[in-house]
């Protein structure tokens, strides 16, 4: 019998392992190119755009606030579920107020100041909001990650360790906050409002860091690893801030679109993850109370400083 026709010779085409390795190499190459482009955008933005430097500093403060929030987990016992849900609600309230007072309204005002009509301003910012939510939805579906609520989601989620799945999920949560900070600083006439937005996000990042680290601890991670992951999650914010400021800073026309996009991305995270998480354990009253307190605090902060 001809050796080429022998069953032991195997199929003529490349085995599945080779195809998988080819896909891995292609994915790695795309990731490297994307990372290089991201680094180039950040570097150019920092060199040529003062707003990007301010956004980097504000994003760094937000990341530091997240890190500080994780530290009590090293010493304290696991927090009660009621306290966690109250903190989730507080963060959602801050983000909701930031969307309205620091992003959507300034975006509409920017279109009106550029000569656009009320309809043009509303439709433009509204479209940007929907676009921001759509992009976050696509990332939620495509990127492998693990929610504290629904478990593993996204392509190839079963092939990654839980630690990385949680890291990706937290990064998805923090990307809109970083973008919001950066886009806020890209508006040269809105420095005071951008400061208010950055302060509000940093304030809500303190309990957010605590809740994330505590949730990882409850999921079975060691204290040191839970705190380390919680701290690392905040690093997404200064990167997102520089990217947002660099992109929007190239043209004033992009400012209202950037503000609306950041608002839409934040609204998606609030509705898709934070509010359901705060309500699933039967502490709706405490979660809602936290949300209202967070909303009022951010509203007062924004309107008082703005």
Number of C-alpha atoms within 10 A of each C-alpha: 5 5 8 11 11 10 8 8 9 11 11 8 8 9 10 9 9 11 12 11 11 12 12 12 12 12 12 12 12 12 12 12 12 12 12 12 12 15 14 12 16 23 16 13 22 20 11 13 17 17 26 31 22 22 34 26 16 27 31 21 21 29 28 19 23 30 25 18 24 26 20 15 21 16 8 9 10 15 14 9 16 18 16 24 29 25 26 30 31 29 29 30 28 26 27 23 25 27 24 16 20 29 29 27 18 22 30 25 15 23 24 17 11 11 10 15 13 13 11 14 23 19 13 18 28 20 15 24 26 18 19 24 22 16 15 22 15 11 14 21 13 14 17 21 29 24 15 14 12 9 12 19 18 16 13 12 18 14 9 12 11 17 15 15 23 23 17 19 20 21 18 20 24 23 24 29 30 33 30 34 35 37 33 34 33 33 22 13 11 15 16 16 23 28 22 25 32 26 21 23 28 22 21 24 27 22 22 26 29 26 24 26 33 27 19 21 20 14 12 9 17 14 18 14 14 25 27 15 22 30 23 18 26 29 21 23 30 28 21 25 33 33 26 30 33 28 19 24 25 14 10 16 13 18 25 27 28 30 33 32 30 31 32 28 29 28 23 22 23 21 13 13 18 21 21 16 20 29 19 11 11 12 16 18 15 21 27 21 16 23 27 20 18 25 23 15 17 27 23 14 20 22 12 11 13 16
